[in-house]
Amino acid sequence: MGSPRDADTCTDGAAGRPSGTGAAGLVPDDLPDGLVVADERGLVVCFNAAAARITARRPGDALGRPLAEALPLEDLDGRRWWACTDPYGGLRTRTGQPERNLLLPGGREVLVSARYVRAHRLGPVARVVVSLRGTEARRRTERSHAELIATVAHELRSPLTSVKGFTATLLAKWERFTDDQKRLMLETVDADADRVTRLIAELLDISRIDAGRLEVRRQPVDMPAAVRRHVGAHVAAGLAADRFEVAVAPGLPALWADPDKVDQILGNLLENAVRHGEGTVTIEVEPAGGAEGTAVTVSDEGPGIPEDSMPRVFTRFWRGSKRGGTGLGLYIVKGIVEAHGGTIDIGRAPGGGARFRFTLPAAVPAHMA
């Protein structure tokens, strides 16, 4: 196949003159999506470089030909698309075709949408403008969703199997166990139920983040107190108190944020520092942006995160060198921080470990937003 620029990709259908540069100097070949335009006779007058790349066809072989020949499309049932849609016939109230999956010769999938341009309302079609896009991005999204479902299903299977096993055993042999044995099994069931609840909450958070619908209910938040509460929980769970160092700078501004979601952020970052890091975990709380917000830095003294992995830390399923967990926590943390209008980044701590720093704007109460 020759270069898309071996021929004029867009012409004035009547005179064969190159066209398509508007007032802003836009050239169809500059468009990232495929563009095919047919005139009132159904002949192709524009076939840009992206369309040539997607269809593997030279523009010179498409220009001047009937639309159905230049762009032979079939639906997933094998029907010829242009014969079915008949853009130049049918009801004159039609304005186009919504985006859908169609097939090029050879079975290659492409996303196609069309616009029917009329000189006046209910008039004949003056132009058919077709947009073409590859399906790679959609395939990546579908694979990501499938991987998310598979990961969550795998993570749910273990606690649910445990819950089922213990409850079935207790129901069948209740009288044979001592009170201490019963308590131990019920505590295990309770812990596994909490794990299932967390997984479901993560799944819901991801769904809302992806849809841009994560709600933030702003209330006054005492960030130093929240940090100390999380540190206290880790100490109560058996970690040494000197494993943590909390530094709070003076002059912190009043912070309005969602307390539950702040707890999610802190819980996740501290859990990562404890599980994957080493040495002292340092949490610094200080004003940010000229006292217009609050910044929190969580750092450890472990091996840190390789430079080439840092861009992937906040993506789904990133687990670093150590396995375990769903790999969704930091993706959710980033979504929560950004839903507050804040930022989060990762770097290397002075001690060589990982350093996470997030900032939250001071903002205003939810009822005043």
ZAVEXVO-854871 format. One record per residue: x, y, z of N, C-alpha, C in turn; residue in one letter. Coordinates in steps of 0.02 Angstrom, whole numbers, plus 32768, in hexadecimal, padded with zeros to 4 digits. Example, Ala and Ser with C-alpha at 12.3 -4.5 7.8 and 13.67 -1.06 7.14 Angstrom:
REM residues 2
82947EE4818682677F1F818682947F5B8186A/82827F90816282AC7FCB816582858002818AS/
//
This chain:
REM residues 369
802A7FC48000800080008000802C803E8000M/801C806E7FD6804280AB7FD3803180D9800CG/8053810F800F804581418043800281618037S/7FDB8171806E7F9C819380687FA381D58044P/7FDE81F180427FE7823380237FFC822D7FDAR/7FF881EF7FBE800881E77F777FD482097F4CD/7F9882177F697F6282387F447F4082687F72A/7F1D82997F557EF782C77F7E7EC282A07FA4D/7EBF82A87FE57E918280800D7E4C829E800FT/7E4582DE7FFF7E0382FD7FFD7E00832B7FC0C/7DC983287F9C7DC283537F617D7D83717F5FT/7D7883A77F3C7D3783C37F2C7D1983957EF6D/7CE183767F057CC683437ED97CBA835C7E92G/7CA8839B7E897C9883B37E477CD683C17E1EA/7D0783E07E3B7D4183F57E157D7F83CC7E21A/7D7D83A07E547DB883787E637DEE839F7E86G/7DDD83D97EA27E0F84037EC37E1983EB7F0AR/7E5783EE7F257E6283DF7F6B7E38840C7F97P/7E1B83EF7FCA7DF284177FF87DFC83FE803ES/7DD9841E806E7DD9840580B37DFE843180E3G/7E20846680CC7E40849380FB7E1084CA810DT/7DFD84CE814C7DCD850081637DF0853E8179G/7DCA8569819B7DE585A981B27E2085A081E0A/7E1F856982067E55855D82367E8E85358217A/7E8A852981D47EBF850581B27EBE84BA81C0G/7E84849E81D37E80845781E27E83842E81A2L/7EAE83FD81A27EB483CF816A7E99838B8180V/7E6F836A81587E538329816C7E8882F78181P/7EC382F981627EF882C981757F1282D681BBD/7F02831081D87F17831E821C7EEA82FC824FD/7EAF82E5823A7E8082C882697E9882838280L/7E8F827482C17EA6823282DA7E7881F982C5P/7E39820982B57E0981D6829F7E0281D68254D/7DED819D82397DE2819981F27DA781C481DDG/7DAD81E781A57D788212818B7D6D82008141L/7D2E81EE81317D1A81E080ED7CDC820980DEV/7CDD822F80A87CA4825980967C8E8248804FV/7C4D823E80467C31823280047C03826C7FF2A/7C01827F7FB27BD882B87F9E7B9082A37F91D/7B6882D17F727B2182C37F697B1482897F39E/7B4782787F117B4082407EE27B5781FE7F01R/7B7082017F3F7B8981C57F607BD081B47F4EG/7BF581E37F307C3B81D87F1D7C6A81F47F52L/7C9E81D07F617CCC81E47F967CF582207F7FV/7CF482567FA77D1A82927F987D4F829F7FCDV/7D4E827880037D81828180387D90823D8057C/7DD0822E805C7DE781EF80797E2A81FE809AF/7E28820D80DB7E65822780FA7E9781F0810CN/7ED0820581257F0781D781337EF481A38167A/7ECE81B8819A7EBA818781CE7E8C815381B0A/7E5E816881847E33813781637E5B81068139A/7E8F811F81187EBB80F380F17EDE80C1811DA/7EF580D881577F1780AB81857EE8807681A1R/7EAC808A81B37E7C805C81D17E638028819FI/7E57803E81617E3B8011812E7E707FEF8104T/7EB08003810C7EE67FE880E27ED87FF38098A/7EBF802F80897EAE803F80437ECA80848031R/7EE7808A7FF67F0280CA7FE07EC980FB7FD2R/7ED1813A7FE67E9D816C7FD77E8F81717F8DP/7EC2816B7F637EB881707F1B7E8B813A7F00G/7E8881007F237E5C80CA7F0D7E1480D37F25D/7E0981037F537DC6810D7F6E7DA5814C7F53A/7DCC81807F477DAF81BF7F2F7D8C81B67EECL/7D4F81D27EE97D2981CF7EAB7D0081907EA2G/7D0881617ED07CE281237EC97CA381257EF5R/7C7180FD7EE67C3580FA7F117C4880E77F58P/7C2581047F887C3580F97FCF7C3580AF7FE1L/7C0480897FC87C0080437FD97C3A801A7FBEA/7C5A80327F877C95800F7F6C7CD580267F8EE/7CDA80677F9C7D1680817FBC7D1B806A8004A/7CE2806180247CE0804D806A7CAF80148073L/7CC17FD8805C7C937F9F80607C8D7F8480A7P/7C577F9480C77C4D7F81810D7C157F4E8112L/7C1D7F2081437BE87EF181537BDC7EF2819EE/7B9D7EE381B27B907EDE81FA7BA67E998212D/7B9E7E8D82527BB77E4F826F7B907E128258L/7B577E1E82387B2F7DE6821C7B3D7DDB81D2D/7B6E7E0081B67B817DF781717B587E1E813EG/7B2E7E4C81557B067E7481267B2E7EB18110R/7B267EC380D07B487EFE80B57B2B7F3D80D4R/7B587F6480F27B417F9B811D7B1F7FD380F7W/7B3B7FE780BE7B1E8020809B7ADC800E807AW/7AD57FCE80667A947FB9804B7A5F7FB98080A/7A727FA880BE7A417FA780F57A2E7FED810CC/7A5F801981107A50805C812B7A37808C80F6T/7A4B808480B77A3380AD807F7A3380F78092D/7A6E8116809B7A71815C80B37A4F818E8084P/7A4E818080427A3181B1801379E781A68008Y/79CB8172802379848166801D796381638061G/7927814980647904814380A478EA818580BEG/78DB818580FE78BE81C0811E78EE81FB811DL/78D38236810C78FD8271810A79078292814ER/78EC8273818178F7828D81C57937826F81E3T/7954823E81C2798F821E81DE79CB824D81DBR/79F3824B82107A2D827682147A6F824F8214T/7A6C820E82187AA981E782167AA281A48238G/7ADB818582477ADE814482677B0B814882A4Q/7AF5813082DE7B20813083197B5A81008310P/7B8D810A83397BC980E083347BB980978343E/7BD4806B83197BCA802483247C057FFD8307R/7C097FBE831A7C3E7F9283037C2C7F7482BFN/7C567F7F828D7C4B7F62824B7C8B7F3F8234L/7C857F1B81FC7CBD7EF381E47CD47F0C81A0L/7D167F1281987D357F2081587D437EDE8135L/7D517EDE80F47D647EA080D27D9E7E7F80F6P/7D987E3E81007DCB7E1A81257DB87E10816EG/7D807E2F81837D687E2581C77D837E5581FBG/7DA87E8781E67DC37EB782177D8C7EE48231R/7D897EEB82737D547F1382927D677F5D8293E/7D347F87828A7D3F7FCF828C7D007FF082A8V/7D09802682CD7CD1804C82E97CBE808282B7L/7C7E808282A37C6780AF826E7C2B80D78286V/7C2C811782797BF2814282837BEB816E8244S/7BAD818382367BA181AA81F97B7281E48208A/7B7D821A81E37B53825681E87B38826681A2R/7AF7826F819D7AD88281815E7ACE82CD815DY/7AEF82EF81317AEC8338812D7ABB834C80F6V/7A8A837581077A58838D80D77A5D83D880D1R/7A5383F280957A56843A808A7A20845F80B0A/79E8843F80B979B2845C80E1798A842280FFH/796484338132793E83FF8157791183D88127R/79138397812C78EB836981037900836980B9L/7938838A80AA7951838A80667978834B8057G/798D8342801879B68307800779FA830A8028P/7A1982D2802E7A5B82CE804D7A8F82EE801EV/7AB2832080397AE6834280127B2B8321801DA/7B37830680597B7582E480687B6982AF809DR/7B8E827A80987B91824880CD7BD7824A80EAV/7BDB825A812A7C1C825F814C7C238223817AV/7C5781FC816F7C6281BD81947CA181C381BEV/7C9B81AF81FD7CD481AE822B7CE781668238S/7D28815782357D42811482407D738114827AL/7D6D80E382A57D9D80DC82DC7DAE809282E3R/7DEC808582F67E00804183047DE2802A8346G/7DE17FE983507DC27FCD838D7DF57FBD83C3T/7E347FD183BA7E687FBF83EA7E597FDA8430E/7E45801A84337E37803884757DFD80158497A/7DC9800584707D907FE3848E7DA47F9D84A5R/7DCE7F7B847E7DE57F3984917E0D7F3C84D2R/7E377F6F84D87E5D7F7785167E2F7F818552R/7DFB7FAA85487DCB7FB5857E7DA77F758590T/7D937F4F855E7D717F10856B7D9E7EDF858FE/7DDE7EDC857B7E0D7EAF859D7E177EC585E5R/7E1A7F0885F07E227F2186347DE77F0E865FS/7DAA7F1586437D6E7F0286697D6E7EB78678H/7D817E9086467D827E4786507DB57E348685A/7DEF7E5686847E227E4886B77E0A7E5D86FCE/7DE67E9586FF7DCB7EAB873F7D9A7E78875BL/7D6D7E5E87317D3D7E2C87477D607DED875EI/7D927DD787377DB67D9A87497DDC7DA2878BA/7DFB7DDE87947E217DEA87D27DF37DEB880FT/7DBB7E0F880A7D8D7E1488427D6E7DD08851V/7D5C7DAA881C7D407D6888267D717D3A884BA/7DB17D3F88377DE57D1788577DEC7D2B88A1H/7DED7D6C88AD7DF67D8488F27DB97D73891EE/7D7E7D7089007D427D6089277D3E7D168937L/7D5A7CED890B7D527CA589137D707C8C8955R/7DAB7CA689677DCD7C8E89A37DA57C9C89E3S/7D927CDC89F17D6C7CE78A2F7D287CC68A2FP/7D067CC389F67CC57CA289F57CCB7C588A01L/7D007C3989E77D0B7BF289F57D167BE68A3FT/7D3C7C138A5E7D487C0E8AA67D087C168ACES/7CE17C4A8ABB7CA27C568ADF7C747C198AD9V/7C6D7BFF8A9C7C437BC58A917C5B7B898AB9K/7C9C7B7E8AB97CB77B448ADC7CAC7B478B27G/7CBA7B818B457CB27B878B8D7C697B848BA2F/7C3D7BA68B7D7BF67BA68B907BD97B608B88T/7BEB7B3C8B537BD27AF88B497BEA7ACA8B81A/7C2A7AD38B957C457AAA8BCA7C237AB98C0DT/7C187AF88C1B7BF67B0A8C5A7BAF7AF08C5CL/7B8B7AF68C257B467ADE8C247B427A928C2CL/7B737A6F8C0E7B707A268C117B8A7A098C52A/7BB97A2C8C737BDA7A0F8CAE7BDE7A418CE7K/7BAB7A698CEF7BAB7A9E8D217BBD7A848D67W/7B9F7A4C8D7A7BA77A338DBF7BED7A188DCCE/7C127A098D987C5479EA8DA17C8C7A1C8DAFR/7C7D7A5C8DA57CB17A8F8DAE7CAA7AB28DF1F/7CE47AC58E0C7CE47AED8E497CD27B358E37T/7CC37B5C8E6B7CB37BA28E5F7CED7BC88E3ED/7D2A7BB88E537D647BD98E357D6B7BC88DEBD/7D5E7B8A8DDA7D627B758D947D2C7B988D6AQ/7CF07B9B8D877CBA7BBE8D637CCB7C088D58K/7CE67C288D8D7CF87C6E8D877D2D7C788D50R/7D5F7C4D8D4F7D947C538D1D7D787C4D8CD6L/7D4C7C1D8CCB7D2F7C148C887D027C4E8C76M/7CDB7C688CA67CAF7CA18C977CD87CE08C8AL/7D0F7CE98CAF7D3A7D228CA27D587D1E8C5BE/7D6A7CE28C467D847CD98C027D4F7CE98BCET/7D117CD28BDB7CDA7CE18BAE7CCE7D2D8BABV/7CD27D4E8BE47CC77D968BE77CFE7DBB8BC0D/7D3C7DA58BC87D737DC58BA37D6C7DBB8B58A/7D587D7F8B447D4F7D728AFC7D147D998AE0D/7CE07DA28B087CA77DCA8AF17CBC7E138AE8A/7CE77E2C8B147D027E708B0C7D2B7E758ACCD/7D517E418ABC7D7A7E418A807D4D7E448A41R/7D177E1E8A427CE97E1F8A097CCA7E648A02V/7CB77E828A3B7C9A7EC58A3A7CCA7EF78A1CT/7D0A7EF38A2E7D3D7F218A137D447F1889C8R/7D447EDA89B27D4C7ECD896A7D117EEA8943L/7CD57EE1895D7C9A7EFC893C7C9D7F49893BI/7CB37F6689737CBA7FAF89767CED7FC78942A/7D257FA2893A7D577FB589087D397FB288C2E/7D137F7F88B57CF57F7888737CC57FB18865L/7C9D7FC588967C6F7FFD888E7C96803E8884L/7CCC804788AA7CF4808488A27D118089885CD/7D2B805188437D48805187FF7D13806387CCI/7CD7804687D47CA1805587A57C9080A087A5S/7C8E80BD87E07C7E810587E57CB7813187CBR/7CF4811C87D97D2E814387C07D2F81428774I/7D26810787577D278101870E7CEF812A86EED/7CB5812E87107C7C815386F57C7F819D8707A/7CB181B1872F7CB581F787447C7E820A8774G/7C6581DA879B7C2C81E787C67C3C81D88810R/7C7B81DB88227C8D81D088687C78820D8890L/7C4C820388C07C32823B88E87C60824B8922E/7C68828B892F7C9182A389677C6482CB8995V/7C5C82B489D27C3282D78A047C6082FB8A35R/7C69833B8A2A7C9B83608A507C8383728A96R/7CAE83648AC67CA483758B0C7CE7838C8B28Q/7CE783AB8B637D2883BD8B817D50837D8B8FP/7D8F837E8B7D7DBB83458B877DF9835C8BACV/7E08833C8BE47E4583488C0A7E7983168BF1D/7EA1832A8BC17ED082FC8BA27F0282DF8BD3M/7F2283078BFF7F5182E98C2F7F3082B48C5BP/7EF282C18C717ECF82908C9A7EC182508C73A/7EAF82588C337EA2821D8C097EE181F48C00A/7F1A82168BF67F5981F28BEE7F6A81CC8C2EV/7F6481ED8C677F7481CC8CA67F4581928CB4R/7F0781978C9F7ED781608CA97EEC81238C81R/7F03812D8C447F1880F58C1C7F5980D68C37H/7F8681008C4D7FC480E78C6C7FB380BE8CAAV/7F8580D78CD37F7080B38D0F7F52806F8CFFG/7F2D806A8CC87F10802A8CB57F467FF88CA3A/7F7B800F8C807FB17FE18C6F7FD77FCB8CADH/7FE17FF98CDC80037FE78D1B7FD97FB58D42V/7F987FC18D457F6B7F938D687F6B7F4E8D48A/7F7A7F4B8D067F7B7F0B8CE37FBD7EE68CEDA/7FEC7F058D1380297EE18D2480697EFF8D0AG/80667F368CE380A37F558CCB80C17F818D02L/81027F888D0281247FB08D3481147FFA8D28A/8109801E8D6080F880658D5B8130808D8D3AA/817080778D4581A7809D8D2881B0808F8CDED/818580668CC18188805B8C79816C80988C54R/814680C28C78812680FC8C598140813D8C75F/8145816F8C49815881B28C5E812881E38C3DE/8104820B8C6680D3823A8C4D80EE82818C59V/80F182A98C23810882EE8C2880D1831C8C0DA/80B983498C38808383778C25809E83BE8C26V/809B83E08BEE80B384258BEA807D84548C06A/8092848D8C21806084BD8C3A803D84E28C00P/800685028C117FE3852C8BE07FBB85068BADG/7FA284CA8BBF7F7984A58B8F7F3784C98B84L/7F2184CF8B467EE084F08B387EA784C18B4AP/7E6C84DE8B537E3084B48B5E7E25848B8B1FA/7E18844B8B287E10841E8AEF7DC984038AEDL/7DA9840B8AB47D6683EE8AA87D6E83B78A75W/7D6383798A8B7D6A83408A5F7D3A830A8A76A/7D3982D28A517D0F829A8A637D35826E8A95D/7D20826C8AD57D4782488B087D5181FE8AF7P/7D1E81DD8ADE7D2481968ACE7D57818A8A97D/7D5781B78A667D8581AE8A2D7DCD81C28A41K/7DD381F28A6E7E1682018A897E3181C48AAEV/7E0581A18AD37E1A81648AF57E30812F8AC3D/7E0E812A8A8A7E2280FB8A567E68810B8A3CQ/7E75814B8A317EB7815F8A177EED814E8A4AI/7EE481648A887F1781588ABB7F20810E8AC8L/7EE980E98ACD7EED80A28ADA7F14807E8AA5G/7F09808F8A677F2B806E8A307F75807E8A2EN/7F8580BF8A357FCB80D38A317FF480B78A6CL/7FD780B88AA87FFB809C8AE2800280508ADCL/7FCE802F8AC47FD27FE68ABB80097FD48A89E/800D7FFB8A5380427FEE8A2180877FF88A40N/808E802E8A6780D0803D8A8580E480068AB6A/80B37FED8ADC80C27FB88B0D80D07F758AEBV/80A77F658AB980AC7F238A9A80E77F1E8A6BR/80F37F528A4381267F4E8A0F81667F748A21H/81637F9F8A53819E7FC58A6681C27FA78AA1G/81F47FC98AB7821C7FB48AF1822D7FF08B1BE/82497FE38B57826080198B82822780458B9AG/823680848BA7820680B38BC281D880CD8B8CT/819780CF8B9C816680EC8B6F815981338B88V/816981648B5E816381AA8B72812681C98B50T/80FB81EA8B7880C0820C8B5D80C782558B6FI/80CA82808B3C80D182C88B46809182EA8B2EE/807883178B58803C833E8B48804F83878B49V/804283AB8B12805783F18B0F802984188AE0E/802A845B8AE6800284848AB8801C847C8A71P/7FF084858A418003848089FB7FE484B989D4A/800684CF89A07FEB850389747FDF85448998G/800E855A89BF8005859989E37FCC85978A15G/7FC985608A3B7F9685568A6E7F5085508A50A/7F4C853E8A107F0B853589F07EF684EB89F1E/7F1E84C18A0E7F0E847B8A127F3C84578A42G/7F3484168A467F5C83ED8A737F8183B88A4BT/7FC183AE8A597FE9837B8A387FFD83478A6BA/7FFA83088A56800E82D08A81804182A68A5AV/807982988A7A80AD826F8A5C80B782318A85T/80B581F78A6580C081B78A8680FD81978A65V/8131818B8A8C816F816F8A71818981388A9DS/81B0810B8A8081CE80D48AA6821780CE8A94D/8238809C8AB1828080938AA6828F80518A84E/825E80398A5E82677FF98A3C828C800089FBG/82877FCE89CF82AB7FD0898F828F8003895EP/8254801C896B8236804E893E8219802E8900G/8204805788D281E48041889382138052885AI/82228023882E824F803187F58235806B87CBP/8263809287B1825080CD8789822380BB874FE/82308083872E8208807186F481C280598706D/81B6804A874681748034875D8149806E8777S/816880A68787814380DD87A5810880F6877BM/810E80FA873880D481118712809880E28715P/80A380A3872B806D8073872C804F80688771R/806A808A87A38056807D87E8800B808A87F3V/7FF080BD87D37FAA80CF87DF7F7B80B087ACF/7F93807F87867F67805C87577F48801F8778T/7F15800587597EF47FC987747F247F8E8775R/7F1E7F6687A97F407F2587B07F8B7F2A87BAF/7FA57F6687C77FED7F6B87D37FFB7F518819W/80297F20881E80387F02885F80827F078871R/80AB7F22884580F27F26885481127EE18853G/81497EDB8876816E7E9C8876814F7E6888A3S/81297E7D88D5810A7E4E890380C17E4388EFK/80AE7E0588EC80697DF488DA803C7DFD8916R/7FFC7DF5890B7FCC7DFC89427FA17E398938G/7F627E33894D7F337E6A89447F187E6C88FDG/7EEA7E9A88F27ECB7E9F88B07EF27ECC8881T/7F1E7EF6889B7F407F2688707F147F60885CG/7EDE7F6B88827EAF7FA088717EB37FDB88A1L/7ED47FD288D97ED38004890E7EED804888F9G/7F27804A88D97F45808A88C57F1E80AB888DL/7EFF808288627ED4809E882D7E9980C2884DY/7E7D80A488817E4480C388A47E5B810188CAI/7E9680FD88EA7EB18137890E7EB7817388DFV/7ED3816988A57EDB819F88757E9781BB8860K/7E67818F88557E2481A688437E0381D08879G/7E0C81BB88B87DEF81E088F07E10822588F7I/7E53822688F37E77826688F97E61829688C2V/7E5C827E88857E4982A9884D7E0082BE8851E/7DD58293886E7D8F82A788787D8A82E188A9A/7DBA82E788D67DBD832089047DDC835E88E4H/7DF5835788A77E18838E88877E618392889AG/7E7B835B88B67EC1835A88CC7EEE8335889BG/7F2C832B88B07F5E830888877F8382D688B2T/7F9F82A488917FC9827388B4800382608887I/803D825788A380778242887C80A2821388A5D/80D181F5888380FD81C588A3814581D78893I/817181CB88C281B881D888B881E181AC88E6G/821F81BE88EE824C81988919825881BE8959R/8250819B8991825981BA89D382A381C589E1A/82B381F28A0F82FA81FE8A21831D81BE8A37P/82F881918A57831681528A6E8319811D8A39G/8303812E89FD830780FE89C682C780DA89B6G/829680DF89E1825780BC89D6822780E389AAG/81E980CD89AB81B580EF8983819A812B89A9A/818981608984816B819B89A2812C81AE897CR/80F481AB899E80B481C0898180A1820389A1F/808E82328977807A8274899080388287896DR/8006829689957FC782AD89797FB382EF8999F/7F92831889727F798359898B7F2E835D8981T/7F0C837989B17EC5838589AC7EB883D089B5L/7E9283EF898A7E82843789937E57844189D0P/7E5C847D89EE7E34848B8A297DE984868A1AA/7DD5849E89DE7D8F849789C57D5D84B889F4A/7D1E84A889E97CE784C58A107CB7848D8A22V/7C8A84988A527C5A84648A657C2E84508A29P/7C1684128A2A7BEE83F789F47BB0842289E7A/7B90843B8A1D7B5284618A137B5E84A789F7H/7B9E84BC89F47BAE84FE89D87BCC84F98993M/7BDB84BB897D7BFC84B2893C7BCC84C28903A/
//
